[in-house]
């Protein structure tokens, strides 16, 4: 799993690349505050090496909670900036600061 942040000097956005190694998975998505926790809005593309990956433009100077959804199971990214308890989910969510 990895997060890559690319700050754009000329725009108020950060290009964030989400990737997760899930060779045996059929589907993966990133869900969070930035896409209303909608898996169809956060679909990740599966690469030949079994990694799922996508890049999204997120508004900078913001904090987002997120998780990966892999074949229906929620998974945190170990490279999240930190974790925050979420009462609705009953678990911790990864937090991304951009």
MOFEN-V156051 format. One record per residue. RES is the residue in three letters. SS is DSSP state (@ for helix, = for strand, . for the rest). BURIAL is b if it has 16 or more other C-alpha atoms within 10 Angstrom, else e. Layout:
res:RES ss:SS burial:BURIAL
res:RES ss:SS burial:BURIAL
This chain:
res:UNK ss:. burial:b
res:UNK ss:= burial:e
res:UNK ss:= burial:b
res:UNK ss:= burial:e
res:UNK ss:= burial:b
res:UNK ss:= burial:e
res:UNK ss:= burial:b
res:UNK ss:. burial:e
res:UNK ss:. burial:e
res:UNK ss:. burial:e
res:UNK ss:. burial:e
res:UNK ss:. burial:e
res:UNK ss:= burial:b
res:UNK ss:= burial:b
res:UNK ss:= burial:b
res:UNK ss:= burial:b
res:UNK ss:= burial:e
res:UNK ss:= burial:b
res:UNK ss:= burial:b
res:UNK ss:= burial:b
res:UNK ss:= burial:b
res:UNK ss:. burial:b
res:UNK ss:. burial:e
res:UNK ss:. burial:e
res:UNK ss:. burial:e
res:UNK ss:. burial:e
res:UNK ss:. burial:b
res:UNK ss:= burial:b
res:UNK ss:= burial:b
res:UNK ss:= burial:b
res:UNK ss:= burial:b
res:UNK ss:= burial:b
res:UNK ss:@ burial:e
res:UNK ss:@ burial:b
res:UNK ss:@ burial:e
res:UNK ss:. burial:e
res:UNK ss:. burial:b
res:UNK ss:. burial:e
res:UNK ss:. burial:b
res:UNK ss:. burial:e
res:UNK ss:. burial:e
res:UNK ss:. burial:b
res:UNK ss:= burial:b
res:UNK ss:. burial:b
res:UNK ss:= burial:b
res:UNK ss:= burial:b
res:UNK ss:. burial:e
res:UNK ss:. burial:e
res:UNK ss:. burial:e
res:UNK ss:. burial:e
res:UNK ss:= burial:b
res:UNK ss:= burial:b
res:UNK ss:= burial:b
res:UNK ss:= burial:b
res:UNK ss:= burial:b
res:UNK ss:= burial:e
res:UNK ss:= burial:b
res:UNK ss:= burial:b
res:UNK ss:= burial:e
res:UNK ss:. burial:e
res:UNK ss:. burial:e
res:UNK ss:. burial:e
res:UNK ss:= burial:e
res:UNK ss:= burial:b
res:UNK ss:= burial:b
res:UNK ss:= burial:b
res:UNK ss:= burial:b
res:UNK ss:= burial:b
res:UNK ss:= burial:b
res:UNK ss:= burial:b
res:UNK ss:. burial:e
res:UNK ss:. burial:e
res:UNK ss:= burial:e
res:UNK ss:= burial:e
res:UNK ss:= burial:b
res:UNK ss:. burial:b
res:UNK ss:. burial:b
res:UNK ss:. burial:e
res:UNK ss:. burial:e
res:UNK ss:. burial:b
res:UNK ss:. burial:e
res:UNK ss:= burial:e
res:UNK ss:= burial:b
res:UNK ss:= burial:e
res:UNK ss:= burial:e
res:UNK ss:= burial:e
res:UNK ss:. burial:e
res:UNK ss:. burial:e
res:UNK ss:. burial:e
res:UNK ss:. burial:e
res:UNK ss:= burial:e
res:UNK ss:= burial:b
res:UNK ss:= burial:b
res:UNK ss:= burial:b
res:UNK ss:= burial:b
res:UNK ss:= burial:b
res:UNK ss:= burial:e
res:UNK ss:. burial:b
